[in-house]
Amino acid sequence: MGLEADRGEEMSPAALQSPIMKEASSTCTLHFYFNMHGEESELKVLLKKGPRITTLWWLAGNSGDLWQHSNVVIGRVPHDFTLLFEASTNFNKPGHVAVDDIDFTNCSLPAEPQSCSGNTFMCNNSACIDPSHVCDFSDDCGDRSDEIDCEKQGVVERCNFEQGLCSWAHSDVDTPEGDWTRQAGQEGWPRHGPPRDHTDNLATGHYITPGSHLTARGQISEILSKTLLPSFNCTVRFFYFSMSDDSAQLTAKSRTLKSGVDDEMLWIRGSSHSYNWQRAKVTFSSSVISKIAFRYELGDTERGLVALDDISFSRECNFDPENSKLPETLPTSSPHTPPVTTTPMNPCQDNEFFCRRSAGKVCIPVMLQCNYHPDCPEGEDETGCGSCTFENDQCLWSDASDGPAKWQRQKASSNTEPPEDHTIQTGFYMTVNLSQGSTQTEAKLLSPQLKPSSPYCQLLFHFHISAESTGSLRVLMQQAEGGEAILWSRSHNTVSHWALAQMPIGLFQQTYKIWFSSISKATGPISSPGDHVVAVDDISFINCETTYEPPALSSYGCTFEDGLCVWVQGAEDELDWSSGSGPTETPNTGPTADHTTGTGKYLYIESSHPSEKENTAQLKSLLLPPAGENGYCFTFWYHMFGATVGSLKMLLKSADSSNKILVWQQSGSQGDEWLLVQSHVTLQRVHQVILEATVGGEAGDIAIDDISFIHGPCPDSDLCDFEEGSCSWQQEASDDFDWIRKWGSTLNPNTGPESDHTTNTPKGHYYYLPSSMEDQAGQKALMSSPLYSESKGSCLQLWYHMYGKGMGTLNVYQQSLDGKEVLIFSQTGDQGRLWRFAQAELLPRIQPYRIVVEGVKTGPTLEGDMAFDDVHLTDAQCPPHGFCDFESSFCSWSNLGGRVDQGDWLLGAGASPNPNTGPTVDHTTNSSNGHYIYVDSSVGEWGDTSYLVSDVFQPSSRGHCLTFWYHMYGSHIGTLNVYINDRKMHAGGNEEGYLKWTKAGNSGDQWLQDSVYIKHEEAFWFVFVYERGKSIGGDVALDDITIQPSSCYSEPSVFPSNNSNALYAGLAVGLMLLIGITISIFLFMLNRKWKSRNTLTITNNEVPREISMFDMSDHTQHVSKDP
């Protein structure tokens, strides 16, 4: 609904009236959005009860041409009523007023439950309310039964200011003519007070406002209660109104001396931008007589709308019938105690702070107050400055909630949730019960004003979210200029009573506030009050003083032998890192010892129950200084072994940003060994390092150990995974295109990888050559490695991805310093939708050399994106193509990964952790020290599959023989299959291919050999697939796999002995020997021919067509080429 400036008469109001509404509860709240543009626009919300109209909310002026949310507490209305939106604007000027999305919350009267719990008050209408709301001038029952017979309830001191000030009196420390004044809403509004009181919710009702003659900053208006005798856990409840009063302070204090010099701060106003009466309460104890002082101190701007109403004291408050005066000074000491000099007035200068609790006259510079560091002997200069255990009071933390759910100080007991506080187990904490609110109201706990902080400032606190709670907890920052930002949030319950959270605040050069915010996630009414509790305790600030300097970078390292050092658990996640030594609890996963000493400790995540898939655990450093000109090398060791390992990430987070930078990532099983990560960090901002592990399944323990920081770049590595950049690989300038560093999927559909090979995730990096319809056949992109010394490297290994109907050619060259090149690897055409392994022997050299990767295009196409990743230069000889004994790695075999199968093949040694299944020794060495690969049958369900994929083999006229040793022992062995696949089948979605061999069931505790002969007309690869049996006891293992370009020969059969059979046997043996000799001669001649071709020189960077495809089943072919 809207009002336009070109429709109507000048300043003519327009009214929008609601239907007749039934009575409303004391918490009934109206929500709406408004858009008000124009200098002379005005919008009101009015309450109409019969002929009487009361203003509830009012706003005037230009609020910007945007939609803004507002809410107004309607309050208790015991009969029918209507609401009106009244808008006006100057119709001679451009502008409009509009409202939308009107909604109501918490308007129903309390429902009648089946019974009330022992700690609630039962109303006459059988509704149940919190006993702290009895006799507080708010009709919470709905029948006013909680507001009658208050003296019988023990509430004797309360005042609604309808008949006067009751026992409240003016203060001696007021600014002259600064006394609080009793006013009615229709008199005080709009200049001095709100348009209605709280008691009757009417414009004719009364409240009190600060003195109207306050004109200068620092002028004071105070009002004092009746004198209280010594009391324990006395609670003061009151309602306050605060609007457009940012710079002033409204506080409640406990006063024990007439001068007020020793006042104890109980409460300080939070938000000053609410057009509502807000309820507050404070609880305190005093061993001497005291008074409550409400104090208003004017700030830099003119006073806004400020008022108090309906002040009441709980039954625990004992009042002095004589209302005696407070003493001038503190009581003198007894003869049995040393005398303590007390000074009634502040003995320090104006620019000094008086350490009043410290013995003697101690004055410190006022700038040291609230500087995050105690400078007084007793630390009183940091009282009320943010840090708080809540053992004595709230330390100026105050409730600023919009709805009925309020933060309050709670003493721990067996009847509270949680039953212990964090500080001393029997002390106090702050808590909010969200069952007292609605799904749309926010409970806020607001800090006092905080001083400027250092770039390394961090907030620490302990929190609790009950097990069945629908509540969430957030930490937000409110800056002096009005902005706000979410620092931290959590929406799931805490496993233990208390969890620690630590988060960066960073540099602030102006004052600021933070607040804890809790709101229910429930979509409907909350039925169980005790299960929706959120609590906070032990708030502190570290490294926040503006003079703080961080320690040496090396001090942030940790071996985890004696705890977490300066690292902390993340609190936004579901899991914590655990300290471990020896094997983890779950078999077939995790390390068996730490990395540091082999007998020490490490950190790990437990992936089995109660952990769930996708649960995360974070480990965070303290805030670190900018990395500096040369950066620093961050190193750690990790262990990722198991059938269902998730992922491990290294992230960086700046103190001044909520965004995290992914630096390194790994996923899936990496073998039963500790592996090193080195990351060169160059971030020039204050930041922290985060290590985050994610559960992949019940056999997915992930461990870390031995974190260290070293100034400068990391040592050179023989492996480049492109996660942190190009590793000094460079684009060639003489080619047609550049290789592009990429993460995630390439832009063209039906081609390119979806993730990198290193991490097997969309966040990992690789280099790729994109295809387009502007491509021309023969166009190239070249990328060269750093220069290697002639003595370095014997074998080059890399992974490549060539999927797409328009795929070109990938060439790899060894280029000497003088520019001469030798082709050491080449592959052409579609190789399927997966990463492929390639290796090549490096030729002997007398000069430094480079590795050059060349992509050659076939012509215009959108299905020719090729990529490469994980380039590794090793000093060891390349293992024979097609052979793997699994002693050190998977060789060229790989787990399929992705969403195709449900588990991985694992590298194992010795006996399986699962009883009565699997091998006890490998086949290669026949010892428990040798290695094999296996599938863990204790993980997953019946029928789950695990894929193991070979690299690509080119067709051969002789065919290929796959020979392997397998072990299938156990009571629940499933099925082991061998398939061959090619790019046509794979492109059609067939991940397995043609079945060539199968075996099922128990074959005994022994290694068995078998062979499969393949003669395929296209490039192909082998796939081992194991289908899990019914239960545990079905481990299957493989070892010593060989793939050769030949037939599979078997031993001759043994027949019964007779002359003819012997003759036939002799002929057969002779024939076999003759064939063997013939083949040897043929291979010798072929080898001589190959050596002669190896000296062939090719000019103009061209490769002869007849050698553009290489049979990777034979020896790698090398072609030399002049520059």
N, C-alpha and C positions, 0 to 999 in steps of 0.2 A: 504494500500500500504506500502511496506517495503523494506528496503535495508539491506542485510545480509553481514557480514564481510568476508564470505568465497566466495563471488561472486564479482569479479572486481579487479582493480589494486589499489595499496596503495594510499589513499587519493583521489581517483577518485570520483568526485561528480556525483550524480544521480539527474535528474530534472524531476518533475511531473508538467506538464503545464495544466492550465484550458482552456476551450473553450473561444472564444472571448466574452467578456462581454461588455455590454453597459455602458454608463456613470453611475457613482455612486454618491449618495448624500453625504453630509458632515458628515453624521452619519453612513455611511455604515460600517458594522462590520463583519469580518470573524471569525467564531468559528470553532475550530477543536480540536481533541485529538491527542496526540503524545506519543510515547513510545521510549525512547532513552537510550540505554544501551551500555556502553563502554567508556573508558577514553578519547578517541580521536574522539568522535562522534560530529557532528555539523549539525544543521538544520536551514535553512533560509526560510523566506517568502519574495518573491520578487514581485515588481510591474513593469510590462513591458508596456511602452507606446511608441510605435514605436521602434526606436533603443535604447531608453533610459531605463535603468533598475535601479530601486531604491529599496534599502533594507527596508522592513517594520518591520521585526521581525527577531531576531537572538538568538540562544541558542547554547552553546557548553559545552561539558563535559558529565559525567555520571549523568543522572537524575533518575536512578533506573529503574529496570525492572517492571514498572507499567504504566498504562495509566493515563495521566494528561490532564486537560482541559486548553486551552488557547484561547485568543481572541486578535484580532488586528483591530484597527479602520483603515480601508482603506482610509477614507476621501473622499473629493470631487475630482472626476475624470470627467472632462467635455467631454470626448470622449471615444472611444473604447479602451479596455485594456485587458491584460491577467495577471493572477497570476501564480507564479511558487513556488513550494516547492523544495528546493535544499538541498540534504542531502549528507554528506560525512562521512566516518569513516576509520580508519586504518585497512586495510584488512589483516594485519599480526597479529591482536589481535582480541579476541572474542568481538562481539558487534553487534548491529543492530540499525536502525532508522526506525520508522514506523509512519504513520498518518492514521486517520480514522475519520468518522463522520464529514465531512466538511459541514458547514452550513453558511448562510448569514442572517443578520437581518438589518432592517432600511436602506435598500439600495435604495429604490424607492424615486424618487423626490416627493416633496409635491403634493398631489392630489388637484385638483381644486374644492373647495366646492361651494355650491350654493350661499353663501354669507359669508362675514367676519364679526365677531362681532366687536363692537366698540372699544375693547381694543386689537385689533390685527393690524398688518401691512399687507397691501395688496400688493403683488408682481405684477410685470408687467404681469406675466403669470396667474394672478388671484389667486395664492395660498396665504394662510394666515400663518403668522408666528408670534411668540412672539416679541413685539417691542423691548425687551431687547436684541435681537439678531441682530438688525440692525446696520450695520457698525462696526462689531466686527471681520472683516477679515475672516468670514466663510460664504460661499455661501449657505445659508439656503434656499433661494427661488429656486435655481436651474437655474436661469437665470442671477444671479449676480445683480439683481435690488435692493437688500437690501444692496449692497456694493458700490453704486454710489451716487453722490451728497451728500456726508456725511456732508459737511458744512451746506447744507440746512437743514439737519436733526438735526443740532445742535451739531454734533460730530466733534470737531475741533482738539482735541489732540489725536492722535493715531499713532502708529509706528509699522511697520513690519520688521524693521532692514535690509531691502534690500539695502538701500542707506546709512546706517550709524546708529548712535544712536539717531537721531532726537534730541529732547530736553532733553533726559536722560543724567545724569552726574554722575561722580564718587563721592564717599562720603569721608568726612574728617576722618571718623572713621574706614576706611578700614585697614586691615593688609597691610603693604607695598607690592606692586606688587600683590595685591589681587583683582585688578579691574575686573569687568565683561568684557568679551571680545566678540566681534562679530565674528561669524564663520559660514561657510557653512557646510552643512551636510557631504559632501564628504571629508571635511577637519577634522571635529571634531570627526567623528565616526571612529573606535570604542572606542577611549580612553577618549574623553572629552564630547561628545555630541551625540545626536541621529543621525541616518543616513539620515534624511530628515527634512526640516523645516515644519511649519504648514501652512504658507501662500500659497505656491505653491505646497506643497506636493511633493517636489523634493529634490534630493540630492544636487542640486546647489543652493537651497534656503538658506536664512540666519536666524540665531537666535543668542541669547546671552547666554554665559555660565559663571559660576563663575571663578575667577582667578585660573589659572592652577598651581600657585606657593604656594597654600595653602598646608601645610604639617603637621601641628601640631593641636591637638585638641583645639578648641576654636578660631582658626583664622577665620577672617571675610572677606566676600566680599559683598559690598553694591553698589546699584545703585539707584539714586534719580530722581524723576520726576521734572518737572517744578513746580514752586511755585503756590499753589492754594490760591485764596482769600477765605474768609469765604463762605462756601457752605453747603447746606442742602440736604441730601439724594444723595450725589454724589456716583456714582457707577464706580468702576474700573473693567474692564474685561480683562482677559489675558489667555493665554494657557501656560501650563507648561508640561515638560517631566521629569520623575523621574524614574530611574531604578537602582537597586543595590546600594542604598544610605541610608541604614537603620539608621545609627547612627547620621547623620547630620540633621540640621534643615533648612528648607526653609520657610520664613515668609514674610508677607506683613504688614507694619506698617504705621500709620499716625504720622508724625513727626512735632512738633511745636517748638522745640528748636534745635539749631544747634548741640548740644552735643548728642542729642538723649536720654537724661536721662528721658524725660517725654513721650516717645513713647507710642502710644496706639496700642495694637496688634489687627489687623484686620483679619488675616488669617494665618493658619499654615498648612503646607502640611500634607496630610494624608498618603495614600498608596504610597510606594516607589517601587512597584513591578509591574509596568505597562509599556509595551512597546508601549505606545500610548501617543499622545498629549491629554491632558485633559484640559477642559475648567473650569475656576473658575471665580467668581466675588465676590466683597465685596462692601458693601454700608456703608457709614459713613457720619457724619456731623461734622463740625468744625466751631467754632465762631471766630477763629483767622486764620492767614495765616498758611499754612502747606505744607508739601511735602509727597509724597508716597515713602517709602523706601522698596525695595526688598532686603532682607538680607539672605545670606547663611552663616551658621556657621558650620565649619568642626567638625565631631565627632571623634570617636575612630578609625575608619577605613578609608581607602583610599577613595577619592571622587569617586562616581559613575557617571552615565550619567545623568546630570542635565542641563536643559535649560529653557529659557523663550522666548516667541514669541508673536507677535500680541497683544500688550497692547493698550487698548483704554479706553477713559473716556466718560461717558454719558453726555447728554446736561445739567444736573443739576450741573456739575462741572464748577466753575468759576476760570479762570486762570489769574494770574498777568502778564500783558504784559511786565513788566520790569523784571520779573523773579527774584524778590528781594530775598535777603538772609534772612534766618531765624534768629530770635534774639538769643542772647547768654543766656538770662534769661527770666523768665516770666514777663509780664507787672506789674508795680507797682500798688498798690491799690490807689483808689481815696481818697480825703480828707474826704469823708463822710463815709468811711468804715474803720473798724479797720485794721491796717497794718498786713499783713501776710508775715512772713519771708519765702523767697524762696531760695533754694540752688541749683545752677546749676549742681553741681556734687554730687555724692553719698557720704554722710558724714560718712557712716558706714564702718565697717571692712569687710574683705573678707568673713568672716564666719557669716555675719549678713545681714538681709534684711531691706531695707530702706522703712519705711511707708511714702511714699511721699505725700499722700493726707492728712495726719494727721498734725495738727499744731505742730510746733516745730520739733526738731530733735528726731525722734522716731526710734530706731533700735531694731529689735528682732532677735533671733537666726535664721539662715537661715533654720534650720531643721523644723521650725514652718510654713514655707511657704507651702501652699497647703497640710495642714494636716487635712482638713475637718472641721477646727474650726477657726473662725476669731480671730486673736491675735492682729492685729493693731487696733487702736481706730476706724478707718473708715472701717476696714475689707478688705483693699486692698491686704493683703497677700493671700486672697482666690480668687482674680480676675484671671480669666482664668484657674481655677482649677477644672472645671466640672459643678458646680452649675450655672444656668443661667436662667434669666427671658426674655432675648432677648430684653429688653426695650431700652438699650443703644447700644449694639453691639451683636456679636455672641459668645463672651466670649471664643474665640479660637476654638469653634466648627466649623468644616469645611466640605464642600461638597467633597466627594470622589467617586462620581458616575462614572460608566463606560460608560453610554449612555447619550442621550440628556436630559433625565429627571433629573433635578438638585434640590437639596434642596436650598432654599433661604429664607432670612429674609423678612417677609411680615407684613405690617401695616394693622390692621383690619379696615374694612369699610363695608358699606352696600353692596358693590359690590364684597366682598371677601367671600370665603368659608373656614372656618366659618366666620361669620360677626363680631365676637368678639374674642379678645384674652382672655386667662384665667386670666391673672394677674390683669389688670385694665379695661378690656372690650374694651378699645380704643387703646391698645398698640400693641406690635409686637409679632410674633411667627415664628417658622420655618415651612415651608411647601414645599411639592413637588406635582406637577401636573403630574400624570402618563400618561395622554393623550399625553404628549410630548415625551414619550418613546415607547418602544415596549414591547411585552409580555415576552421577555427574558433578558431585561437589568435591572440591580439593581441600585436603587438610595440609596446612603450611606451618612449618616451624622455622621462624625467621631468626637469623643471627643478629647480634648487635652490629653497629657500624665497624667495619674492619679497615685497618690502616693500609697504605700502599705496601706492596709485597715485592720480593725479589723474583728474578726469572725462574728460580729453582723451587719456588714455594709449592708445597703439596699439602693436601688435606687428608687426614686419617680419621676414621671413625669405625665403630663396631655397630652392626645392625642385626636385626632379627625380623624375619617374615614368617609367621606361623605356618604350620604344615598345610592346612587347608585354606589358607587365606586367599582371597581374591584381590588382595591389595598389591600395589606396586610401590616402589620407592625411587625417587629421583632426587638428584642434587642439582640445583640451578644457581646461577650467579646473577645478582642484580647490581649493575654498575651505577655510578653516581649520575651519569647522564641519562639514565632511564632504560638503557638496553638490558637484555637478559639473554642467558645462554645456558643450555643443558650441559652440565659437566659429566653426568653419570646417571645410569638408570638400571634398574633390575626389576623383573616382574615375576620371578619364580622364588619359591620358598628357600630358606636356609636349611642346610642339612643338620647342623648343630644349633645350639642355643644362640651363639653369636658368631658372626663372620666379620672379617676385617676387610675394609675397603680403603684404598689409597689412590688418590687421583691428583693430577697436576692442576694447579691454579695458575701458576706462572706470574709474569710481570704485570703489576698494576700500579700506575703512577697516581691514581686517585683512590679515594675511599670507595668501598663496595660492600655489598652484603651477599650472603649466600642463604639459601633456604632448602630445607628438606620438604619434599612434596610427596604426598601419598594420595592415591585415588583408586577406587575399586574398579576391577575389571569385570565385575558381575554385570550381567545384562538384565537382571531382575532383582526382586527384593532379596535381602540377605536374611536367612532364617536362623542361623546359629551364631549368636553374638560373640561367643568366646573364641571362635576360630578365624577371626579376621583382624589380627593384631599386627601392627608394624611398630618396631621399637628401635631407638638409637641410643648409644651410650659412648662415653669416652671420646669426645671430639678433641682433636689436637691439630696443630699446624707445625710442619717441620721445614727447616731451611728457608723460612719466609722473611727473616730480617733482611732489610735492604742492603746490608753490608756483607751478606753471606758470600763466600767464595767456595766453589766445589773443590774436593780433594783431587789428588792425582788420579788419572784415568785408570791406572792399574789397580787401584783399590776397589773397583767395582767387579773384579773377577771373583770366581767362586768355584770351589771343588765340591761343595755340599757335604763335606765331612762333618761340619759342625753347624748345620742348619742352612738357612737360605742366604746368609751374609746380608747384603743390602738389597736383595731382591724380595719381592712380595707377591703373594698370590693375587690373581685377578679376582674381582668380585662380581663382574657382570656375567660370568660364565656359570656352567652347571657343575663343574668338577674342580677339584684342587689337585695340584701335583703332590705326589706322595714321596717320602724318602724311603729308599729301598737299598738292600744289600743282599748279595746272592741272587738266586732266581726269584722272579715275580710269582705271584700266587697262581696265575693261569698257566697251565702247561703249553708247550709249543709256541710260546710268544714271550717277548721281553728278553733282557740280558740275563746271563747267569752270574755276572760279576760287574763291579764298577769299572770305569776306564782308568781312574787315577792310579790305584794300587792293585786292583784285582781282589782286594779284601775290604774295600771301603764302601762308601755310599754314593748313590746317584739319585736323581729325581725321575719319576715315571708316572704315567697315567694308567690306572687300572681299568681295562676295557670291559671286563666281565660284569655281571650283575652286581650292584644295581645301576651301573652305567648303561646308557642307551646310545644307539647309533646317532651320530651327529652332535653328541655332547662335546663341549670344549673345555679346556683348561688353559688358563693364561698365567704366565710368569712375567712380572714386570720389573724393570730396573728402576732405580731412582732417576730423577731428571739429570741428564748428562749435559755438559757444556757443548757449544758448537764444535764440530769436528776439526776445525782449523784448516790451514792451507793445504796440508798433506793428508788430511783425514786420519782415520784410525782403522785398524784391522780388528774386527770382532770375530772371535773364533769360539766354537764349541764342538763337542762330540755328541753324536746322536746314535740311537739304536732303534731300528724299525724292522721288527721281525715278527711274522705271524701270517695266518691265512687271510685275515680280514683287517689289515692295518689301514688306518685312515690317513691323515695328513699331518704334517708338521710345518709351521710357518715361522718365519722371522719377519717382524714388522717394525717400522719406525713410526712414532707419533710425536709430533711437535707439541710443545706445551701450550702454544697459542692456537691450536687447531684440534677439532674433533676427528679429523680424517686420519686414517692409518695408511702408511705406504708399505705395500708388500715388497720385500727385498729378496726373499728366498723362500722356496717351498719344495717339499718332497712328499710323495704319497705312495702308498703301497709298500709291500715288504721289500727291504733292501738287503736281506741276508742277515744271518746270525753273527753280526760283528759291529763294533763301534766304528763309525765313519766321521770324518772331519769336515766341518764347514768353515770356510773363511770368507768373510764379507767385508769389502772395503767401503766404509761409511764416510760420506763427504757432506752430510747435511749441515748447513751453516746456521742452525737454529738450536735453541735449547730443546732437547728431545729425550725420549726414553725408548729403550729396546723392549720389545714384547715377543716372547716365544709362546706360540699357541698350538696346541695339539688337539686334534679332532678324532673322536672314536669312529672307527670304521666297522667294527663288529666285535664279537666277544673274544676273539683271538687277535687283538690289535694293540697290545701294550706298546707304548712309545716312551723312550727314556732319553735323558740328556745328562751331560756331565762336563766338568772342566771348562767353564766359561772364562774367557780372558779378553783383555783389551790391550792392544799394542799401537803406539803412535806410528803413523805412516801407512803406506799401502801394504797390502798382503803380499807375501812371497809369490812369485810366479807359479802357476799351476800348469801341469801338462794337459789338463782337461778344461775345455771352455764350454759352458752350458748356456752362455748368453743371458743369464738371469740378471746380471748387473751391468750389462753393456756388451761391447763388441770384443772384449779381451784383446784389444789392439789389432784386431782384424780390420783391414781397410778395403774400401771400394776401389776398384780399378777405374782409371779415368778414360781409358781408351775404348771402353765397351759401350753398349747401347742403353743399358738400364742399370739400376742399382738393386742389390738385394736389400730387403726391408726387414728391420727387426719388428717382430709382431708377437702379440699374445692373443689367445682365443682363436676363434674361427677366422679364416680369410673371408674377404668380401664376396667372392663369387660362390654361387651354390654348386653342389655336386663336384667339388674339387677342394684340395687343400686340407690341412689338418684342423681338428677342432680343439686340440690342446697340444702343448709341447711334449717332447719325449722325456725331459728331465723330471718334471713334476707330475706329468700326466694329468694336468689340470688346466682349465681355461686361463689361469693367471700366469702360467709359465711362459717363457720367451723362446723364440726360435727365429731364424732368418728364412724369408721366403721370397720367391720371384713371382709376382702377380701376372696373370694373363689378361689380355684384352683383345677386342676386335680390331685394334689398330696394329697388332703385332705382325711382323713379317718373318717369314721362315729364315732361320739362320741368325737372327738377332740374338745377342748374348748379354749376360751379366756376369762379371767376374769379381770375386772377393778373395783377398790374399791374407794369409796369416802373418804374424810377426816373423822376423828372420830368426831361424834356428841355427845353432852352430853345427858344423859338419859331424861332430861326434854325438849329437843328440838324436835319439829316435831310431827305432827299427821297424815299428809297426804303426800304421795309422788306422784308427777306427772312428767311425761316425755313424749317425743315424740319419736317414733321409725319408722323405714322404713324397710319393709321386702317385697321386690319385686324380684321375680325370681322363675323359675320352680324348682330349687334345694335348696330352702330356708330351713334352719334348724330351731332351736328353740332359742328364746330369753327368758332368765330367769332373774328375779330380786329378790335378797334376802335381808333380814334384818339380819345382822350379829352382834352379841353381842361381847363385848370385849374378852370374854373367847373362842371365835371361833364358838359358836353355831349359826346356820343359820336357818332362816325361809323363805320359798318361799312365796313371796307376789304377784308375777305376773309372768305369763308365756304366751307365744304366739308361735305358730308353723305354718310354711308353708307360702306360698305366700299370702300377704295381699294387693296386688294391688300397683300401681305405684304412691303412695302418702304417706305423713307423717301421722302416726296414733297417736291418743292420748291414754295414759294409766294412770291410777291412782290406788293407793292401800293404804288402811288404815294401818298405822304402829301399831304394837302390843305394849302394855304396856311393859316397861322394867325397870330394876333396875341397868343396867350397860350402859356405853357409847356404841355406836354402829356405824356401817358403813352400807352403801348401796353398794351392790355388783351386778354388771351387768355381766351376763354370756351369751356368745354366743356359741351354740353347733352346730357342723357341721353334715350334713347328709351323707357325703361321697364325692367322686370326682365329681366336677361340676364347671362350670364357670358362673353359674347363681344363686349364693347364697350369694351375698354381702348384709349384714345387717348393720344397722346403728342406732344410738340413738343421741338425742340432747335435749337441754333445760330441764335439770333435776332440778326440783323445790321442795323444802321441805317447807311445810307450817305448821303453828301451828293450823290452822283451820281444822275442820273435812272435809273429802272428801264429796263433794256433792253427793247425790244419783245417782247411775249410770243410765243414760237415762233421767234425769230430769234437766231442766235449766229454771230459771225465768229471766235470763239476767240482774239481778240487779247489778252485779259487773263484769261480763265477759261473754264470749261466752261458758263457761264451756268446754265441749268436742267437741262442734261444731266449724267448721272452714270454712272460705272462701276457695274456691278451688284454686284460684290464677293461675299463669302460663299463658298460651295462650289459655285456653279453653273458659273462659267467658270474658265479657267486663266490669263488675262492681262488687263491693263488697256489701255485707250486712253490714249495719252500726248499731252501738249501739246508740239508741236515747232515748230522754226523752222529755215530754211535746209535744207541737204542732209542726208539721212539718213546716219548713220555707216556703215550697211551699204552696200557697193558695188553699183552698177548696179540700184538699186531705190529707190522712194520719190521724193517731189518734191524739187526744189531751191529752190523759192519757194512761198509760200502763194498762194491764189487772190485773197484780198481786196486785198492791196497789190501783188501780183506782184513781191515782193522777198524777199530772204533774211532780212529783219527781221520780216516778218509771220509770224503763227502759224496753225497748223492742228492737227488731232489725227490720230494715226496709231497703228498696231499694229506693234510691233517684231518682225520675223520671225526675228531671231536667237535668240529665246527660245522655249522650249517644243518641242512635238513636232507632227508632222503631225496635223491634225484638231483641235488645241486651239482653243478658242473665246474670243472677247472680246466682251462685251455692253456696249452703250451705250444707256441708257434715258432717254427724255424725261420731262417732267412730264405731268400729266393734262390732257386736253382734253375738254370737254363736247361732247355731240353738237350738230350744227348742221344746219339744213335745207339749207344750201348745201354741206354736206360740208367737207372739209379737203384742202388741197393741200400736200404735203411736197415741197419743192424743195431740192436739195443738189448740191454739187460733190464729185466723187470723183476719186481718183488711184490707178490700179492698174497699176503699172509694175514689171516684174521677171520673171525666168525661172521663178520658183516661186510665182506669185500663186495664192492659194487662192480662196475664194468669199465675196463680200459679199452679205448678205441684209438685207432690210427687212421687219419684221413689225409688225403691230398686235396689241395685247393689251388685255384688259379684266379687270375684277375677277373675273368668273365663270371665265374660263379660268385666270387666275392662281391662284385659290382651289383649282382642280382640279389644280394642280401643273404647269401648262403655263407655263413661263417665257418662251417665245417668242411663241406666239399664231399668227395667220394670216400665212402668207408672202404678201407683196404685191409684192416685187421681188427679183431675184437677178442677180448678175453674177459671172462667173468668168474667170480667165485674164488674160493680159497685154493691157492696152488702150493701151500706149505711154506715153511720158513726157509726159503732158499732163493738164490738168484738164478733166474732162468733167462736164456738167450733166445731171441727170435729175429727173423729177417722179413722184410717186405720189399719185393721187387716192383719198381715203377718205371714205366716207359710212357712218358707224356709228351705231347707234341708242342706244348706251350710252357712258358716259364711257370713254375709251380712252387709250392711250399708244403711242408708236412705240418700236421696238427695232431698232437696228443690230447685226447679229451677223457677225463675221468669223471664218471657219474657216481656220486656217493651212494653207499649202501644204506641199510635201514637205520644203523646206529653206530656208536663208537665201536672200534674194532675193525676198521676198514681202511687202514693206511696202505697206500700204494706208492711204490718208489720206482725211479728210473736211474740208470747209470750207464756210462760208457756208450754213448750214442755215436754211431759212425754212419756217414752218408757218402757213398763212393759211386763214381760213374762206371758201373759194371753190373754184371749179373750177380745174383746171389748163389754162391756155390755151397753145396752141402756135402758132408762126408758120404762116400758110397755105402750103400746098404750092405749088411752082412747076410749071405744066403747059406743054406746047407752045403757042406763040402762034398763035391764030386768032380770028376775030371773036366766035364764040359763046363761046369760053372767056373772052375779054376781058370780054364782057357779064356772064357769070356771076361773074367776078372782081369787077367793079364792083358788082354787086348785093350780093355777099357783104361787100365793104368797107362799103357803105352801111348794110347791116343791122347790122354790128358797131358802127358809130358810133352808130346809133340805140339799140342796147342799152346802150352805154356811157353815153349821156346819161340814159337812163331810170334806170339804177342810181345815177348821181350824184345825181339829184333825190331818189330814195328814201332814200339815205344822209343827205342834207341834212335831210330831214324827220325821219328817225329820230333824228338828232343833236339837233334842237330839242326833240323829245319827251323825250330823255334828260336834257337840261339842266333842263327843267321838273320832271322827277321828282326830280332831285338836291336840290331844295329841300324835299322832303317831310319833315315832322316826324312822328316816331313816339313815342308816349308809352308809359309802363309797361314800357319796356325790351323791347318786342315787335318782331319783324321780320315784315313782311307775308309771307304764305306764298308769294306768287308770285315773291318775289325771294330766297328762301332758298337757291336754287341759282344759281350764277353761271357763265356761259359764259366760261371763262378764255381762250378764243381771241379774244374781243372785248376792248374796253377794260374795265378793272376798274370795277365799279359801286360807287358810294359812296352810302350811305344815312345821313342824319343822324338823330340821336336825342337828345331832351332827357333830362336826368337824371330 
